Amino acid sequence: MAGGYSVDPLVVGRVIGDVVDMFVPAVSVSVYFGSKHVTNGCDIKPSISITPPKLTISGHSQDLYTLVMTDPDAPSPSEPTMREWVHWIVVDIPGGTNPNKGKEILPYVGPRPPVGIHRYILVLFRQKGPLGLVDQPPCRANFNTRFFAAHLDLGLPVATVYFNSQKEPATKRR
């Protein structure tokens, strides 16, 4: 690949490839766990990501978005036999707002990486119209973001941000 793509953190982190295809970002998303701003490839401790992140989507209120959060490294990065483990699905989120304004299809579950460093990927799609009732995936393991997007005719992502997380030592002293 030529040009500026080589330094794209989504390429470096293999988010493009493992989870999504190459896309052109069209909206901006800001993601915070507490006061911690999520940037591509940053480390977020499981203990601060127990509750859903504060997430704000740019764009117009007449546009609707779908948010999917998955872990392509479950149960371990070296043997991701459960790829992708889906952590959160929200549809019908109006642009300029946050997931609280959408319909939660699958409730948020925070990162619980058993071994190794896992990537947690938040993918945003622009919907062609309201989705309304969407079937919940039968299980969280072996979810496929691409199939899900194709099934709902969502097209390519319009924004993606990912963070890394790993198990915290049980006896941590500050």
N, CA, C and O of each residue as an XYZ file, in Angstrom:
696
protein
N       0.842     -1.200      0.000
C       0.000      0.000      0.000
C       0.874      1.245      0.000
O       1.857      1.332      0.735
N       0.504      2.189     -0.823
C       1.299      3.407     -0.919
C       0.580      4.552     -0.215
O      -0.524      4.393      0.306
N       1.229      5.698     -0.214
C       0.588      6.883      0.341
C       0.553      6.873      1.845
O       1.379      6.225      2.487
N      -0.410      7.597      2.424
C      -0.483      7.772      3.865
C      -1.061      6.589      4.600
O      -1.086      6.578      5.831
N      -1.536      5.574      3.861
C      -2.190      4.453      4.511
C      -1.275      3.693      5.451
O      -1.727      3.119      6.442
N       0.025      3.690      5.137
C       0.953      2.869      5.912
C       0.983      3.261      7.383
O       1.291      2.429      8.237
N       0.670      4.510      7.687
C       0.719      4.932      9.090
C      -0.655      4.937      9.738
O      -0.785      5.324     10.899
N      -1.697      4.507      9.000
C      -3.034      4.471      9.578
C      -3.039      3.503     10.756
O      -2.753      2.319     10.579
N      -3.363      3.993     11.971
C      -3.326      3.104     13.143
C      -4.286      1.913     13.008
O      -4.068      0.865     13.617
N      -5.344      2.078     12.209
C      -6.277      0.967     12.027
C      -5.639     -0.140     11.190
O      -5.987     -1.313     11.327
N      -4.710      0.240     10.329
C      -3.980     -0.752      9.537
C      -2.905     -1.400     10.405
O      -2.751     -2.621     10.436
N      -2.167     -0.542     11.110
C      -1.106     -1.033     11.993
C      -1.681     -2.005     13.030
O      -1.090     -3.047     13.314
N      -2.839     -1.647     13.588
C      -3.469     -2.482     14.614
C      -4.265     -3.641     14.040
O      -4.910     -4.388     14.775
N      -4.215     -3.790     12.695
C      -4.909     -4.876     11.998
C      -6.426     -4.856     12.229
O      -7.101     -5.874     12.076
N      -6.945     -3.683     12.598
C      -8.398     -3.543     12.716
C      -8.990     -3.649     11.307
O      -9.989     -4.330     11.073
N      -8.321     -2.934     10.364
C      -8.663     -3.103      8.957
C      -8.017     -4.412      8.528
O      -6.796     -4.562      8.561
N      -8.847     -5.340      8.134
C      -8.362     -6.688      7.833
C      -9.068     -7.680      8.726
O      -9.816     -8.532      8.247
N      -8.831     -7.573     10.034
C      -9.442     -8.524     10.972
C     -10.932     -8.282     11.162
O     -11.698     -9.235     11.304
N     -11.352     -7.024     11.166
C     -12.732     -6.700     11.524
C     -13.479     -5.955     10.426
O     -14.622     -6.282     10.110
N     -12.827     -4.952      9.848
C     -13.480     -4.151      8.809
C     -12.583     -4.056      7.581
O     -11.389     -4.351      7.633
N     -13.194     -3.635      6.476
C     -12.432     -3.379      5.271
C     -12.020     -1.915      5.232
O     -12.526     -1.098      6.001
N     -11.097     -1.590      4.329
C     -10.644     -0.208      4.189
C     -11.847      0.688      3.926
O     -12.691      0.367      3.090
N     -11.929      1.804      4.632
C     -13.049      2.719      4.465
C     -12.557      4.144      4.619
O     -11.450      4.377      5.104
N     -13.372      5.091      4.210
C     -13.040      6.501      4.355
C     -13.868      7.068      5.508
O     -15.096      7.097      5.423
N     -13.216      7.518      6.582
C     -13.968      8.077      7.717
C     -14.822      9.264      7.261
O     -14.351     10.143      6.540
N     -16.086      9.270      7.696
C     -17.007     10.313      7.244
C     -17.589     11.115      8.407
O     -18.104     12.215      8.206
N     -17.510     10.576      9.606
C     -17.961     11.321     10.777
C     -16.900     11.174     11.852
O     -16.058     10.278     11.790
N     -16.947     12.063     12.841
C     -16.006     11.903     13.942
C     -16.748     11.401     15.168
O     -17.906     11.743     15.409
N     -16.056     10.593     15.922
C     -16.614     10.007     17.129
C     -15.652     10.325     18.265
O     -14.444     10.125     18.135
N     -16.183     10.820     19.377
C     -15.313     10.959     20.549
C     -15.780      9.958     21.591
O     -16.972      9.837     21.873
N     -14.818      9.246     22.154
C     -15.113      8.178     23.107
C     -14.317      8.424     24.383
O     -13.104      8.629     24.346
N     -15.024      8.399     25.517
C     -14.381      8.596     26.818
C     -14.829      7.522     27.794
O     -16.018      7.218     27.891
N     -13.879      6.955     28.510
C     -14.187      6.156     29.700
C     -13.832      7.042     30.879
O     -12.652      7.236     31.173
N     -14.827      7.579     31.552
C     -14.541      8.563     32.597
C     -13.878      9.764     31.955
O     -14.418     10.336     31.008
N     -12.706     10.160     32.458
C     -11.997     11.306     31.895
C     -10.987     10.871     30.836
O     -10.321     11.710     30.229
N     -10.872      9.561     30.613
C      -9.863      9.042     29.682
C     -10.390      9.037     28.251
O     -11.361      8.349     27.934
N      -9.741      9.809     27.400
C     -10.119      9.895     25.996
C      -9.551      8.692     25.249
O      -8.363      8.389     25.352
N     -10.404      8.020     24.505
C      -9.962      6.836     23.769
C      -9.410      7.250     22.412
O     -10.114      7.839     21.592
N      -8.129      6.929     22.190
C      -7.505      7.134     20.887
C      -7.045      5.780     20.386
O      -6.801      4.873     21.182
N      -6.924      5.631     19.067
C      -6.572      4.334     18.495
C      -5.311      3.746     19.122
O      -4.248      4.367     19.130
N      -5.463      2.528     19.649
C      -4.323      1.808     20.190
C      -3.960      2.167     21.616
O      -2.976      1.650     22.144
N      -4.739      3.051     22.264
C      -4.415      3.407     23.643
C      -4.809      2.262     24.583
O      -5.580      1.377     24.212
N      -4.275      2.295     25.782
C      -4.579      1.254     26.765
C      -5.672      1.722     27.711
O      -5.593      2.809     28.283
N      -6.683      0.893     27.865
C      -7.786      1.176     28.788
C      -7.883     -0.013     29.740
O      -7.994     -1.160     29.308
N      -7.839      0.276     31.044
C      -7.933     -0.822     32.012
C      -9.366     -1.357     32.083
O     -10.322     -0.585     32.008
N      -9.515     -2.679     32.228
C     -10.867     -3.228     32.386
C     -11.647     -2.562     33.514
O     -12.865     -2.412     33.425
N     -10.943     -2.160     34.583
C     -11.628     -1.576     35.738
C     -12.275     -0.224     35.444
O     -13.219      0.167     36.130
N     -11.772      0.506     34.417
C     -12.410      1.793     34.107
C     -13.404      1.665     32.951
O     -14.054      2.638     32.567
N     -13.512      0.445     32.399
C     -14.421      0.270     31.257
C     -15.566     -0.693     31.580
O     -16.123     -1.340     30.694
N     -15.905     -0.772     32.879
C     -17.008     -1.638     33.307
C     -18.338     -1.102     32.784
O     -19.212     -1.868     32.377
N     -18.480      0.232     32.802
C     -19.705      0.843     32.278
C     -19.436      1.360     30.866
O     -18.288      1.622     30.508
N     -20.496      1.506     30.064
C     -20.292      1.931     28.674
C     -19.575      3.273     28.587
O     -19.738      4.126     29.459
N     -18.780      3.458     27.534
C     -18.093      4.736     27.359
C     -19.088      5.833     27.003
O     -20.171      5.572     26.479
N     -18.686      7.080     27.308
C     -19.428      8.233     26.803
C     -18.977      8.417     25.367
O     -17.786      8.544     25.082
N     -19.940      8.430     24.479
C     -19.605      8.438     23.066
C     -20.451      9.496     22.373
O     -21.674      9.503     22.509
N     -19.811     10.381     21.639
C     -20.545     11.408     20.911
C     -20.224     11.297     19.429
O     -19.063     11.210     19.028
N     -21.278     11.304     18.631
C     -21.136     11.173     17.186
C     -21.409     12.531     16.559
O     -22.365     13.215     16.926
N     -20.556     12.919     15.606
C     -20.831     14.159     14.875
C     -21.940     13.881     13.858
O     -22.504     12.787     13.843
N     -22.249     14.844     13.025
C     -23.226     14.594     11.970
C     -24.577     15.199     12.255
O     -24.775     15.870     13.268
N     -25.510     14.951     11.347
C     -26.838     15.562     11.393
C     -27.828     14.637     12.078
O     -27.728     13.413     11.991
N     -28.795     15.255     12.770
C     -29.755     14.456     13.530
C     -30.656     13.616     12.633
O     -31.263     12.652     13.099
N     -30.754     13.971     11.342
C     -31.593     13.142     10.464
C     -30.868     11.873     10.014
O     -31.490     10.952      9.485
N     -29.547     11.830     10.225
C     -28.799     10.603      9.926
C     -28.864      9.669     11.122
O     -28.784     10.108     12.269
N     -29.009      8.381     10.848
C     -29.034      7.383     11.919
C     -27.828      6.474     11.801
O     -27.375      6.155     10.701
N     -27.314      6.062     12.951
C     -26.091      5.275     12.986
C     -26.256      3.999     13.800
O     -27.076      3.913     14.714
N     -25.444      3.009     13.431
C     -25.353      1.766     14.192
C     -23.952      1.675     14.774
O     -22.960      1.913     14.086
N     -23.890      1.325     16.054
C     -22.612      1.150     16.739
C     -22.442     -0.319     17.125
O     -23.336     -0.940     17.699
N     -21.276     -0.849     16.795
C     -20.947     -2.223     17.160
C     -19.593     -2.209     17.860
O     -18.645     -1.597     17.369
N     -19.499     -2.885     19.008
C     -18.207     -3.004     19.691
C     -17.865     -4.480     19.820
O     -18.636     -5.264     20.373
N     -16.689     -4.850     19.299
C     -16.284     -6.251     19.370
C     -14.832     -6.407     19.807
O     -14.046     -5.459     19.796
N     -14.510     -7.628     20.190
C     -13.149     -8.026     20.556
C     -12.734     -9.143     19.597
O     -13.219    -10.268     19.718
N     -11.833     -8.847     18.636
C     -11.409     -9.883     17.687
C     -10.326    -10.807     18.252
O      -9.845    -11.698     17.551
N      -9.942    -10.598     19.511
C      -8.841    -11.366     20.097
C      -9.287    -12.341     21.179
O      -8.479    -12.770     22.003
N     -10.582    -12.696     21.179
C     -11.090    -13.614     22.196
C     -10.907    -15.063     21.754
O     -11.071    -15.377     20.575
N     -10.569    -15.942     22.690
C     -10.196    -15.656     24.088
C      -8.749    -15.214     24.237
O      -8.383    -14.654     25.271
N      -7.902    -15.457     23.208
C      -6.527    -14.976     23.296
C      -6.059    -14.539     21.907
O      -6.448    -15.129     20.899
N      -5.212    -13.493     21.863
C      -4.755    -12.972     20.573
C      -4.060    -14.030     19.716
O      -4.139    -13.980     18.489
N      -3.383    -14.982     20.350
C      -2.676    -15.996     19.568
C      -3.619    -17.059     19.019
O      -3.336    -17.671     17.989
N      -4.749    -17.283     19.709
C      -5.748    -18.240     19.230
C      -7.145    -17.660     19.376
O      -7.886    -18.024     20.290
N      -7.502    -16.750     18.462
C      -8.794    -16.057     18.592
C      -9.969    -16.904     18.083
O     -10.650    -16.537     17.125
N     -10.186    -18.039     18.743
C     -11.200    -18.994     18.278
C     -12.626    -18.461     18.416
O     -13.544    -18.988     17.788
N     -12.823    -17.410     19.240
C     -14.160    -16.849     19.419
C     -14.338    -15.538     18.654
O     -15.359    -14.864     18.792
N     -13.329    -15.180     17.839
C     -13.407    -13.932     17.067
C     -14.706    -13.880     16.304
O     -15.063    -14.874     15.672
N     -15.436    -12.779     16.326
C     -15.301    -11.657     17.242
C     -16.280    -11.866     18.387
O     -17.381    -12.377     18.185
N     -15.878    -11.471     19.588
C     -16.782    -11.485     20.740
C     -17.449    -10.117     20.752
O     -16.774     -9.090     20.824
N     -18.772    -10.108     20.680
C     -19.459     -8.820     20.558
C     -19.844     -8.281     21.936
O     -20.467     -8.974     22.739
N     -19.463     -7.039     22.186
C     -19.664     -6.419     23.498
C     -20.858     -5.485     23.564
O     -21.406     -5.247     24.640
N     -21.269     -4.948     22.400
C     -22.294     -3.910     22.442
C     -22.839     -3.674     21.048
O     -22.071     -3.599     20.089
N     -24.159     -3.553     20.920
C     -24.773     -3.155     19.647
C     -25.902     -2.160     19.937
O     -26.817     -2.440     20.711
N     -25.811     -1.000     19.300
C     -26.870      0.002     19.404
C     -27.208      0.478     17.988
O     -26.309      0.774     17.200
N     -28.505      0.552     17.666
C     -28.919      1.016     16.340
C     -29.770      2.277     16.474
O     -30.163      2.671     17.572
N     -30.041      2.892     15.334
C     -30.914      4.079     15.268
C     -30.429      5.213     16.167
O     -31.231      5.868     16.833
N     -29.104      5.444     16.185
C     -28.552      6.564     16.960
C     -28.548      7.807     16.064
O     -27.885      7.799     15.027
N     -29.268      8.873     16.430
C     -29.252     10.075     15.591
C     -27.874     10.738     15.599
O     -27.201     10.773     16.629
N     -27.462     11.259     14.448
C     -26.206     12.002     14.378
C     -26.213     13.165     15.349
O     -27.271     13.720     15.645
N     -25.044     13.539     15.849
C     -24.938     14.651     16.787
C     -25.340     14.278     18.200
O     -25.393     15.137     19.081
N     -25.631     12.978     18.429
C     -26.031     12.555     19.772
C     -25.130     11.425     20.255
O     -23.955     11.363     19.894
N     -25.682     10.534     21.069
C     -24.903      9.448     21.651
C     -25.770      8.190     21.709
O     -26.974      8.257     21.458
N     -25.167      7.041     22.038
C     -25.913      5.771     22.025
C     -27.147      5.735     22.932
O     -28.060      4.943     22.701
N     -27.180      6.590     23.963
C     -28.370      6.618     24.831
C     -29.627      6.980     24.049
O     -30.739      6.644     24.458
N     -29.445      7.667     22.920
C     -30.581      8.101     22.106
C     -30.982      7.030     21.084
O     -31.971      7.185     20.367
N     -30.203      5.944     21.028
C     -30.504      4.883     20.070
C     -31.233      3.734     20.732
O     -31.675      3.838     21.876
N     -31.355      2.637     20.000
C     -31.978      1.432     20.535
C     -30.886      0.402     20.801
O     -30.167     -0.014     19.892
N     -30.780      0.003     22.058
C     -29.754     -0.982     22.413
C     -30.257     -2.375     22.045
O     -31.272     -2.838     22.566
N     -29.539     -3.033     21.146
C     -29.899     -4.381     20.702
C     -29.231     -5.417     21.600
O     -29.822     -6.433     21.964
N     -27.980     -5.122     21.944
C     -27.220     -6.013     22.823
C     -26.595     -5.152     23.911
O     -25.810     -4.253     23.608
N     -26.935     -5.414     25.188
C     -26.416     -4.567     26.278
C     -24.894     -4.612     26.358
O     -24.263     -5.617     26.030
N     -24.326     -3.496     26.803
C     -22.874     -3.363     26.926
C     -22.315     -4.318     27.977
O     -22.862     -4.455     29.071
N     -21.227     -4.966     27.623
C     -20.435     -5.746     28.575
C     -18.995     -5.254     28.437
O     -18.454     -5.197     27.332
N     -18.385     -4.903     29.556
C     -17.026     -4.356     29.512
C     -15.982     -5.417     29.192
O     -16.250     -6.615     29.287
N     -14.788     -4.965     28.810
C     -13.689     -5.876     28.503
C     -13.322     -6.749     29.698
O     -13.191     -6.267     30.823
N     -13.158     -8.050     29.429
C     -12.656     -8.972     30.456
C     -11.639     -9.899     29.803
O     -11.857    -11.108     29.728
N     -10.515     -9.332     29.325
C      -9.557    -10.167     28.595
C      -8.885    -11.187     29.513
O      -8.211    -10.799     30.467
N      -9.058    -12.497     29.242
C      -8.467    -13.495     30.134
C      -6.954    -13.588     30.000
O      -6.255    -13.818     30.987
N      -6.438    -13.408     28.773
C      -4.998    -13.538     28.571
C      -4.568    -12.674     27.393
O      -5.278    -12.565     26.392
N      -3.388    -12.060     27.529
C      -2.849    -11.259     26.435
C      -3.501     -9.889     26.328
O      -4.368     -9.521     27.120
N      -3.050     -9.145     25.315
C      -3.588     -7.814     25.047
C      -4.663     -7.953     23.984
O      -4.401     -8.430     22.880
N      -5.866     -7.536     24.320
C      -6.981     -7.628     23.384
C      -7.294     -6.258     22.789
O      -7.115     -5.226     23.437
N      -7.764     -6.270     21.543
C      -8.236     -5.046     20.900
C      -9.757     -4.992     21.045
O     -10.454     -5.984     20.832
N     -10.247     -3.826     21.408
C     -11.688     -3.607     21.500
C     -12.035     -2.529     20.482
O     -11.509     -1.417     20.526
N     -12.929     -2.879     19.567
C     -13.141     -2.051     18.395
C     -14.561     -1.521     18.368
O     -15.523     -2.288     18.415
N     -14.686     -0.207     18.293
C     -15.986      0.446     18.158
C     -16.146      0.854     16.704
O     -15.385      1.676     16.194
N     -17.132      0.278     16.044
C     -17.347      0.547     14.626
C     -18.693      1.236     14.455
O     -19.709      0.801     14.998
N     -18.676      2.319     13.692
C     -19.899      3.080     13.459
C     -20.287      2.996     11.983
O     -19.460      3.205     11.095
N     -21.554      2.689     11.743
C     -22.090      2.643     10.380
C     -23.203      3.673     10.243
O     -23.943      3.923     11.194
N     -23.321      4.272      9.053
C     -24.462      5.143      8.781
C     -25.570      4.291      8.160
O     -25.352      3.599      7.166
N     -26.741      4.351      8.752
C     -27.871      3.573      8.252
C     -28.529      4.275      7.063
O     -28.459      5.496      6.922
N     -29.166      3.475      6.218
C     -29.900      4.061      5.092
C     -31.280      4.542      5.533
O     -31.924      5.329      4.839
N     -31.723      4.065      6.686
C     -33.014      4.464      7.250
C     -33.155      3.820      8.611
O     -32.255      3.098      9.040
N     -34.267      4.058      9.311
C     -34.457      3.449     10.632
C     -34.454      1.925     10.538
O     -35.040      1.351      9.619
N     -33.794      1.277     11.490
C     -33.744     -0.184     11.484
C     -34.843     -0.779     12.344
O     -35.337     -1.873     12.073
N     -35.228     -0.031     13.408
C     -36.262     -0.545     14.295
C     -35.796     -1.782     15.025
O     -34.738     -1.785     15.654
N     -36.596     -2.839     14.939
C     -36.290     -4.052     15.678
C     -35.235     -4.874     14.938
O     -35.446     -5.282     13.796
N     -34.116     -5.110     15.587
C     -33.050     -5.926     15.014
C     -32.864     -7.128     15.926
O     -32.842     -6.983     17.148
N     -32.733     -8.300     15.346
C     -32.547     -9.501     16.166
C     -31.225     -9.444     16.904
O     -30.195     -9.059     16.351
N     -31.279     -9.836     18.165
C     -30.067     -9.944     18.963
C     -29.277    -11.142     18.438
O     -29.870    -12.165     18.094
N     -27.941    -11.029     18.370
C     -27.157    -12.202     17.972
C     -27.438    -13.358     18.940
O     -27.614    -13.131     20.137
N     -27.481    -14.604     18.427
C     -27.787    -15.751     19.288
C     -26.766    -15.925     20.415
O     -27.111    -16.394     21.499
N     -25.522    -15.552     20.161
C     -24.525    -15.548     21.254
C     -23.479    -14.498     20.951
O     -23.382    -14.005     19.827
N     -22.699    -14.159     21.960
C     -21.723    -13.082     21.797
C     -20.459    -13.560     21.083
O     -19.754    -12.759     20.469
N     -20.172    -14.850     21.159
C     -18.957    -15.373     20.520
C     -19.175    -15.552     19.026
O     -20.295    -15.773     18.567
N     -18.078    -15.452     18.273
C     -18.075    -15.690     16.828
C     -19.045    -14.791     16.066
O     -19.652    -15.195     15.074
N     -19.170    -13.577     16.554
C     -19.920    -12.544     15.851
C     -19.063    -12.084     14.676
O     -17.837    -12.170     14.736
N     -19.692    -11.599     13.613
C     -18.927    -11.098     12.484
C     -19.475     -9.727     12.080
O     -20.587     -9.616     11.565
N     -18.681     -8.698     12.322
C     -19.109     -7.331     12.035
C     -19.465     -7.169     10.557
O     -20.455     -6.520     10.218
N     -18.646     -7.766      9.675
C     -18.914     -7.645      8.232
C     -20.259     -8.266      7.850
O     -21.037     -7.665      7.109
N     -20.532     -9.483      8.364
C     -21.802    -10.157      8.045
C     -22.981     -9.366      8.593
O     -24.006     -9.201      7.932
N     -22.807     -8.881      9.822
C     -23.855     -8.095     10.467
C     -24.186     -6.861      9.621
O     -25.352     -6.558      9.373
N     -23.139     -6.159      9.187
C     -23.323     -4.956      8.371
C     -23.972     -5.295      7.033
O     -24.836     -4.564      6.548
N     -23.549     -6.407      6.445
C     -24.109     -6.809      5.149
C     -25.581     -7.186      5.306
O     -26.415     -6.827      4.473
N     -25.891     -7.910      6.380
C     -27.255     -8.361      6.647
C     -28.212     -7.172      6.781
O     -29.358     -7.230      6.336
N     -27.722     -6.092      7.401
C     -28.570     -4.913      7.616
C     -28.361     -3.845      6.541
O     -28.903     -2.743      6.634
N     -27.560     -4.187      5.512
C     -27.305     -3.273      4.399
C     -26.722     -1.943      4.891
O     -27.191     -0.866      4.522
N     -25.689     -2.046      5.734
C     -25.096     -0.847      6.334
C     -23.928     -0.289      5.525
O     -23.521      0.856      5.721
N     -23.391     -1.105      4.613
C     -22.239     -0.642      3.847
C     -20.966     -0.631      4.678
O     -20.859     -1.346      5.674
N     -20.007      0.181      4.266
C     -18.731      0.273      4.979
C     -18.878      1.171      6.207
O     -19.789      1.998      6.263
N     -17.994      1.015      7.185
C     -18.044      1.897      8.368
C     -17.830      3.361      7.971
O     -17.264      3.657      6.919
N     -18.289      4.257      8.828
C     -18.007      5.679      8.637
C     -17.051      6.201      9.711
O     -16.524      7.308      9.600
N     -16.833      5.393     10.751
C     -15.872      5.754     11.792
C     -15.526      4.497     12.577
O     -16.355      3.603     12.746
N     -14.291      4.445     13.051
C     -13.843      3.325     13.878
C     -12.800      3.839     14.849
O     -11.921      4.617     14.480
N     -12.903      3.403     16.087
C     -11.847      3.689     17.056
C     -11.631      2.410     17.857
O     -12.579      1.687     18.162
N     -10.370      2.140     18.193
C     -10.133      0.941     18.987
C      -9.158      1.222     20.111
O      -8.345      2.144     20.042
N      -9.259      0.400     21.153
C      -8.323      0.507     22.266
C      -7.854     -0.884     22.655
O      -8.465     -1.889     22.293
N      -6.767     -0.919     23.393
C      -6.233     -2.182     23.891
C      -6.552     -2.321     25.367
O      -6.678     -1.331     26.088
N      -6.682     -3.581     25.808
C      -6.939     -3.819     27.216
C      -6.333     -5.155     27.587
O      -6.316     -6.087     26.782
N      -5.842     -5.244     28.797
C      -5.345     -6.525     29.283
C      -5.712     -6.694     30.743
O      -6.000     -5.730     31.452
N      -5.694     -7.935     31.168
C      -6.077     -8.268     32.535
C      -5.182     -7.522     33.520
O      -3.968     -7.431     33.341
N      -5.812     -6.997     34.558
C      -5.034     -6.266     35.558
C      -4.568     -7.237     36.647
O      -5.289     -8.160     37.024
N      -3.337     -7.006     37.146
C      -2.869     -7.855     38.252
C      -3.812     -7.730     39.442
O      -4.289     -6.639     39.755
N      -4.073     -8.842     40.094
C      -5.036     -8.844     41.207
C      -4.502     -8.030     42.387
O      -5.270     -7.353     43.071
N      -3.202     -8.093     42.628
C      -2.646     -7.393     43.779
C      -1.880     -6.165     43.318
O      -0.650     -6.146     43.312
N      -2.628     -5.143     42.934
C      -1.980     -3.918     42.479
C      -1.928     -2.918     43.614
O      -2.948     -2.599     44.225
N      -0.738     -2.429     43.890
C      -0.566     -1.428     44.935
C      -0.167     -0.127     44.276
O       0.746     -0.101     43.451
N      -0.841      0.952     44.631
C      -0.478      2.258     44.056
C       0.499      2.951     44.970
O       0.936      4.064     44.678
